[in-house]
Amino acid sequence: MTDRTLLPLVGSPAPERADAARNREALLQAARRLVAEHGAGGVTMERVAAEAGVGKGTVFRRFESREGLMAALVDHLETDWQASVISGPPPLGPGAPPLDRLLAFGRSRLETTLVHADLIRAAGRAGSRSYAAYSFVSMHVRYLLRELGVSGDLPILATALLAPLEIPILDQQLTVEGFPIDRVHAGWVDLARRVIS
């Protein structure tokens, strides 16, 4: 049998060119710096282009809209957070008992959501993260529930644990109802313990 190059599947995206990948990274880093300095509301496509040293058209071609840029930045930050879950130190990362990991996950997810709340809102989709990001956290929570010996419909139970850690629910509890953050966290821990009991 001889080696041969396989053609890409119909509809699969073309691989990203090296220069395009560098531009994308430069634009995301520029956007990240601007968000840190001015907040998500103070970031425009023009500012990102100037910060990255490229033309405004390059930013629009890459991300299509400000919302698209913000969504890409949320995904970029999400990748960093996921790395801490996959290979960071315990208890968030591997090596701790599953209950400790689940509780550390809840605290970290809550804190990360609140730190990036304005950016997540600016990314659109009613203040939610991407499907890929949600799939990762859902699979991780299901894995921990399985490790804890939880029976039942794990995808639904994972969703019940994840929903309170997302912007729409946090906005309702923290802003509308005025709950302190410690109460929200304590309520989530109580919910997690009820799910696993």
N, C-alpha and C positions, 0 to 999 in steps of 0.2 A: 504494500500500500504506500502510495506517495503522499508527501505533505502537499497540501494545497490551501490557498487562501479562500476562506469562505466568504460568500457575499453577505452583506448585512440583510437582516430580515426586513421585509416590506414594512414600512412605517416606523422603523427604529430610527432614533436620531443619529445623525452623523457624529462621529467622534469630534470632540472639540479640539481645534488647532492650538498649538502651544502658545502662540501670541494672543489668541482669544482668551485662553485660560488665564494668562498673566494679566490681561486687561480686566477681566472679570474680578480677579483677586484684588487688583489695585483699586477698582471701583468700590468693592465691598469694604475694604479697609478704610478708604476715604469716607464712605458713608458711616462706618462705625465710629470714626474719630469725630465726625460732625454731630452725630447723635449724642456722643458723650459730652461734647462742648455745648451744644445748643438745644438738645432734646429733639425728639422725632419731629415735632411741629416746626422746628427751625431748619429742617433739611429740605433743600430743593434740588432738582436735577441739575440746575446751573451750578449750585455750590459744590455738588459732588464732582461734576466735570472739572471745575476749576481746581478743587483739592487734589484730584487724581492726575491733573495735567493732560486731560483729553478734551476733545470737543463735545459739546452737549449732545450732538447727534449720536455719538458713540454710546452714551448712556441710554438714550432712547432706543437705539437699535438693540442693545443688550437686554434691557429690562422692560421696554415698551411704555411704562408709566411710572409715576412716583410710587403708586401702590405696588407695582411689580418689583421695584427696587427694595421697598420696605419688606415685602414678603421674602425676597432673596436674602436680605440681611437677617431676618428672623430665622430662616432655615440655616444660615451660616452660624449664627450664635447657638442654635439648637444642636448643631453638630458638635460644637465644643462641649456643651452640657452632656450630650449622649456619651461622649468619650469618658467623662468622669463616672458615669453609671457603668459603662462596660469595663473599664480598666483602671479607674481611680482607686484611691484608698478606701478601705471600709470605714464606716458602715454603708456608705452610698455605693461604693464599688464592691467587687467580689471579696469574699473572705469573712464576712460577718454572717451570723444566723439570719434566716430569711425574714423573721419579724423585725429585727433591727434594720435590715435593708429596706423593708417596706416603709417603716416609720421615717427613716432617713430620706427615702425617696419622696414621701409626702411633704416633708419639711423643705427639701431642696426645690421640689417642683413649685411649691407655693411661693418661695422666695424668688425663684427665677422668673416666674410669671409676673410677680409684682415689680421686679426690677425692670423688666422689659414691657410693661403694660402698655405704655404709649406707643411703642414700636409695634407691638402686636396689633393694636387698634389701627394704626396707620397702614398696616399691611392688608386691611380689609377683611372680607369673609366674616363679618360680624364679630371681629375680635378673636378669631380662632387661629391656631397654627395650621400648617399644611397637613394633608392627609398622611404623608410619609412620617412626619413628626408624631402625629397621633398614633399611627400604627406601631411605632417603636415603643412608646410608653405603654400602650395597651398590651403588647406582647410581653413587656417586662413585668408588668403588674400581674398578668396571667401566670407567668412563670413563677413569680414569688408566691402567689396564692396556691399554685400546685405544690410547690415545695413545702408550704405550710399545711398541706393535707386538706385544703378546702374543697368541699364537694359542691355540686350545683353547676349552674350555667356560668362558667368563668368569664366569658366575654361580657356578659351583662353585669356581673359583679365588678369586673375591672372598670367598666364604664361608670358604674355608680361611685367608685372610688376616684375616678379621674375628673368627673364633671365638676365637683366643688373646687378644683384647682385651676379652672379656666376663667378667663376674663369676664364673660357675662355673669357667671355666678358670683365671682369675687366683687364685681362692681355692685351687684345687688346687695350683697351682705355688708361690704365695707363702706360704700358710698351712700346707698339709699337707706339701708337699715342702721348704719352707723356702728356695726359691731367692731370691737377692737380686734386687731390681728391675732392676738393670743387666743381669743375666743374661737375664731375661725379655725386656727390650728388645732386647738383642743377638741373641737367638734369633729374635725377630720380624723384625729387619732381615735376618738370614740367610735366613729363609723368604721374605721379599719378594724378595730378590735371586735366589733359586733359581727363584721363579715367573716372574720377568721374563727370566731368561737363556735 
